[in-house]
């Protein structure tokens, strides 16, 4: 194929890009000043008049939902969303007194105000760019592969390309800020039938933040600028975060329920893997947070039973999560594969646990490349290179509208996306449909050991070994 210029990666003024590498991830922060995302609690706000209602699990959830619906109408509330499969609903227009009365009804476990959480840090803390031209090529010959994509090589994804279907036929949903399919490395990748937006007035195929588009480009690309973990996998976009990286527990839970149902009702294509490169570190003893965590857990359990593997970033507060007073959501929930980050220093010691990554043998399941940036010896190549959304709305990033621009970043968010890509490769390689538990077992037992096992029960992913899991 003749060589031509297809993409660019720009360097912006220092004031714009200074903190950009801090965290393109889940609960990314500006180390080493301390865990910012614990502030998500103080910053959390309730959407106007929206309450989350949980029914007791010991009762028939559908009957309970019907009975509670009658009470909601009596109290002049409006049901915005109903999830009878998990005994939950989201209700608007209840007064505080009406909410308290509803909470006393038989079969009701909790009525709490929904909360809006800043699941991602400000964009100025997450993105850094450089100036470079790229030429069109193939997946292995993607222009940035040789020079910058140590992450793909370290997990032996490029070796797995030769011996697997490369994720063919597998759908990975990105629960995030959206995925823009107009980037040159995304064209033809997004399945709109499996996509949906739970953010008012924002389309699933537009990404005004760029975080979701970036995560999708770790999982799968066309191989023009970037190589990817699962080149032949497909993407779906479930928008649960707005253009500022914030979203409510109710919106996130609705998105989680959607991936469990998508395609299964009409017998069409279905979601196999859900990537959740988002999260917040919250106080475990807050009763309202506990109730909202139960809502999220019920939604995850529902979709897990329907065959979806959930992968989430473990967070970037440099915190040991083996602490009963805090919980990182959603990575700290059951049936979620929690992912920490590794990153080199000066292109050496690639299996160092990244300085910002949360750890914990009981709370972080596995590690994957996330990049590093805080040390004097760090170089640009130590970061992770990702696609920039053409629809990003942020001063200084107008160049991304050209649809061929890439950004450097670091965080547990891209680490999680690597694992979602590996899950797609394994699912495409092994015969039959793998259960989420089977995929998880393959990923964990095929991981390479890390030099500090006291911080993780497992190691860093190895896609080549993972795809051979069925014969191991």
Secondary structure by P-SEA (a helix, b strand, c coil): cbbbbccbbbbccccccccccccccccccccccccccccccccccccccbbbbbcccccaaaaaaaaaaaaaaaaccccccccccccccccccccaaaaaaaaacccccccccbbbbcccccccccbbbbbbbbbbbccccccccccccaaaaaaccccccccccccccbbbbbccccccccccccccccccccbbbccccccccccccaaaaaaaaaacccccccccccccbbbbbbccccccccccaaaaaaaaaaaaccccccccccccbbbccbbbbbccccaaaaaaaaaaaaaaaaaaaabbbbbbbcccccccccccccccccccccccbbbbbbbbccccccccccccbbbbccccccccccccccccccccccbbbbbbbccccccccccccccbbbbbbccaaaaaaaaaaaaaaaaacccccccaaaaaaaaaaaccccccccccccccccaaaaaacccc
